[in-house]
Amino acid sequence: MNLITLNEEKCIKCKLCIKACPVNVLRMGENGPEEIANTNCIACGHCVAICPNAAIDNKKTPLSQQIELKDFPKLNQQQAEYFLRSRRSIRNYKDESVSREKLTKLIDIARLAPTASNSQGISFVVVQNKQLLEKTVEISIQMIEVSPLRHLVEKAIVSYRKEGMDSIFRGAPNLIIAISNKDFKYGRDNAVSCLTYLELYAPSLGLGSCWAGIFEHCASIDDSPMLKLFNIPEEKKVVGAVMIGYPKYTFKRLVDKNSLDATFIV
């Protein structure tokens, strides 16, 4: 199958598409860049996105589906820093469900995250059922009570048993679970990338998020009841989970972390 289409009148033979291709799919021909036979395009879209004249098209990443960046207002250095640092793990949520529209926007951004060799392979299960989440909290507590890791989450168990405090989802009204095929070696890595995009985008929708680590642990156990509870297909595994909701409180300051520890080799 020929993937590449070239508008020879627009092509200036700058070779940018060839140089940008990470898997060397293209070479310069007599009339411009052309596809090399028997190569494996990973559908990164670099060739189409980098062309200054929109002269090249790729069936895997069509020009018609790419967005023009010429009027895109880029963040300055301080804005970018504050944007990244303002993301916080939210553990107190309003008792208010998030609309399906906003949840869809979150996972639609997540799917655009960078992945290993553009392998992607991440699907999402979006939980809006509050009763199901409450049931999941009880099952999670039961599982960690008999887990070798109990000593690490003893406080969460005690708070739940004595006070009914939800230390699993922190009262978040929604949960987003990332899943991949069991034999997909990049599942966890790609899920981390996708859910990080999701978390960074969430505040723009007025939302907060936090990784659901205890739930992830319970879902990763062999024959975990979580898989059946959320109708996860047998060929799939849970590779990440983030709780979502409207933050109950507003943070007023950016918090510092440990001093930078880096080594430069020249």
C-alpha positions in Angstrom: 0.0 0.0 0.0 1.3 3.4 -1.0 1.1 5.6 2.1 2.6 8.8 0.7 1.0 11.3 -1.7 3.1 14.3 -2.9 2.0 17.5 -4.5 5.0 18.1 -6.7 4.0 21.7 -7.4 4.2 22.6 -3.7 7.2 20.5 -2.8 10.5 22.5 -2.6 12.6 19.5 -1.9 13.8 20.8 1.4 14.1 17.2 2.7 12.6 18.1 6.1 10.2 15.2 5.9 13.0 12.8 5.2 15.1 14.1 8.1 12.3 14.1 10.6 11.1 10.5 9.9 12.2 8.4 12.9 12.1 5.1 11.0 13.6 6.2 7.6 10.5 5.6 5.5 11.3 8.3 3.0 14.1 9.0 0.5 14.5 11.8 -2.0 13.4 10.8 -5.5 13.6 12.6 -8.8 10.4 14.6 -8.2 10.6 14.9 -4.4 10.4 12.6 -1.3 9.1 9.1 -2.0 8.3 6.1 0.2 10.9 3.3 0.5 9.4 -0.1 -0.1 9.0 -2.6 2.7 9.4 -0.1 5.5 7.3 0.2 8.7 5.7 3.6 9.1 4.8 4.1 12.8 2.1 6.8 12.0 3.9 9.5 14.0 2.8 12.2 11.5 6.2 14.0 11.5 6.5 14.0 7.7 3.1 15.8 7.2 3.4 18.1 10.2 6.9 19.4 9.4 6.3 20.2 5.7 6.3 24.1 5.2 4.1 24.0 2.2 1.7 21.2 3.0 3.0 19.3 0.0 3.0 15.8 1.5 0.2 13.6 2.8 0.3 10.2 4.6 -2.7 7.8 4.7 -1.9 6.9 8.3 -1.8 10.6 9.4 -3.8 12.5 6.9 -3.1 16.2 6.4 -6.8 16.9 6.6 -6.8 15.8 10.2 -3.8 17.9 11.3 -4.2 21.3 12.9 -2.4 24.4 11.7 -0.2 25.9 14.3 0.7 29.3 12.8 -1.7 31.2 15.1 -1.1 29.1 18.2 -0.2 31.3 21.2 2.7 29.6 22.9 3.3 29.9 26.7 6.2 31.9 27.8 8.8 30.3 30.1 7.2 31.4 33.4 3.7 30.5 32.2 4.8 27.0 31.2 6.6 26.5 34.6 3.6 27.7 36.6 1.2 25.6 34.5 3.2 22.4 35.2 3.8 23.2 38.9 0.2 24.1 39.6 -1.0 20.5 39.0 -1.6 18.9 42.4 -2.8 15.6 43.6 -6.4 16.3 44.8 -7.7 14.2 47.7 -10.8 16.3 48.6 -13.6 16.4 46.2 -17.0 18.1 45.9 -20.0 15.8 45.9 -20.7 16.6 42.3 -20.4 14.2 39.3 -18.4 15.2 36.2 -20.3 15.3 33.0 -19.7 12.7 30.3 -18.7 15.6 28.0 -15.8 16.6 30.2 -14.8 13.0 30.9 -14.7 12.4 27.2 -12.5 15.5 26.7 -10.1 14.1 29.3 -9.6 10.7 27.7 -9.5 12.3 24.2 -6.5 14.3 25.3 -5.0 11.3 27.0 -5.0 9.3 23.8 -2.8 12.0 22.2 0.1 11.5 24.6 3.5 10.3 23.4 4.0 6.6 23.6 6.9 4.1 22.9 7.4 4.1 19.1 3.9 5.6 18.8 2.6 2.1 19.9 -0.3 3.7 21.8 -2.4 0.6 22.7 -4.2 2.1 25.7 -8.0 2.0 26.2 -10.0 3.6 28.9 -12.8 2.5 31.2 -14.7 5.5 32.6 -16.6 4.9 35.8 -19.5 7.2 36.6 -21.4 4.9 38.9 -21.0 6.1 42.5 -22.4 2.9 44.1 -19.9 0.9 42.1 -17.0 3.0 43.4 -18.3 2.5 47.0 -18.4 -1.2 46.4 -14.9 -1.0 45.0 -13.6 0.8 48.1 -15.0 -2.1 50.4 -13.4 -4.8 48.2 -10.1 -2.9 48.1 -10.0 -2.6 51.9 -10.7 -6.3 52.2 -7.9 -7.2 49.8 -5.3 -5.0 51.4 -6.2 -6.3 54.9 -4.7 -9.6 53.9 -2.0 -8.2 51.7 1.7 -8.3 52.5 1.6 -4.5 52.0 -0.9 -4.0 54.8 1.6 -2.3 57.0 2.0 0.4 54.4 -1.7 1.3 54.3 -2.7 0.5 57.9 -4.0 4.0 58.4 -6.3 3.8 55.4 -7.7 0.5 56.7 -8.3 1.9 60.2 -9.9 5.1 58.9 -12.3 3.2 56.8 -13.3 0.6 59.4 -13.7 3.1 62.2 -14.9 6.3 60.5 -16.0 5.1 57.0 -13.4 7.3 55.4 -12.7 6.6 51.8 -8.9 6.4 51.5 -9.1 4.6 48.2 -10.8 7.2 46.0 -11.0 10.0 48.5 -14.7 10.6 47.7 -14.0 11.3 44.0 -17.2 10.8 41.9 -15.4 9.4 38.9 -12.6 7.0 38.1 -10.7 6.6 34.8 -9.0 3.2 34.3 -6.4 2.6 31.7 -6.2 -0.9 30.2 -4.0 -2.6 27.6 -3.5 -6.1 26.2 -1.9 -8.5 28.7 1.0 -9.2 26.3 1.6 -5.5 25.5 5.1 -4.7 26.9 4.6 -1.0 26.8 1.2 -1.0 28.6 2.3 0.6 31.9 4.7 3.1 30.4 2.2 4.3 27.8 -0.5 4.5 30.4 1.6 6.7 32.6 2.2 9.1 29.7 -1.5 9.1 28.8 -2.8 9.7 32.3 -0.1 12.4 32.9 -1.6 14.3 29.9 -5.0 13.8 31.3 -4.0 15.2 34.7 -2.3 18.2 33.2 -5.4 19.0 31.1 -7.9 18.4 34.0 -7.5 21.9 35.6 -8.5 23.6 32.4 -11.9 22.0 32.8 -12.1 22.9 36.5 -11.2 19.4 37.6 -8.8 17.7 39.9 -7.2 14.3 39.8 -5.0 11.9 41.8 -3.5 8.5 41.0 -5.5 5.6 42.6 -2.5 3.6 43.7 -4.2 1.3 46.1 -6.8 0.4 43.6 -4.1 -0.2 41.0 -2.4 -2.6 43.3 -5.6 -4.5 44.0 -6.4 -4.7 40.3 -3.0 -6.0 39.4 -3.2 -9.1 41.6 -3.8 -12.4 39.8 -7.5 -13.2 39.3 -8.4 -9.8 41.0 -12.1 -9.4 41.5 -11.7 -5.9 40.1 -11.4 -7.2 36.6 -14.9 -8.8 36.7 -16.3 -5.9 38.7 -15.4 -3.4 35.9 -16.0 -5.9 33.0 -12.4 -5.8 31.9 -12.0 -8.3 29.0 -9.9 -11.4 29.8 -7.2 -10.5 27.3 -6.7 -7.1 29.0 -5.0 -5.8 32.2 -5.2 -2.7 34.3 -2.2 -0.5 33.7 -3.2 2.7 35.5 -6.1 4.5 37.2 -6.8 8.1 38.1 -9.7 9.5 40.3 -11.4 12.6 38.9 -13.7 15.2 40.4 -14.2 18.9 41.2 -11.7 20.0 43.9 -13.2 20.9 47.2 -10.5 23.4 48.0 -8.3 25.8 46.0 -4.5 25.9 46.4 -3.1 29.4 46.6 0.6 28.8 46.2 3.1 26.7 44.2 5.0 24.3 46.5 8.7 23.6 46.2 10.3 20.1 46.2 13.7 18.7 46.9 16.7 20.6 45.6 17.7 19.8 42.0 20.1 16.8 41.9 21.8 16.6 38.5 25.1 15.7 36.9 26.2 17.2 33.7 28.7 15.3 31.5 30.6 17.3 29.0 
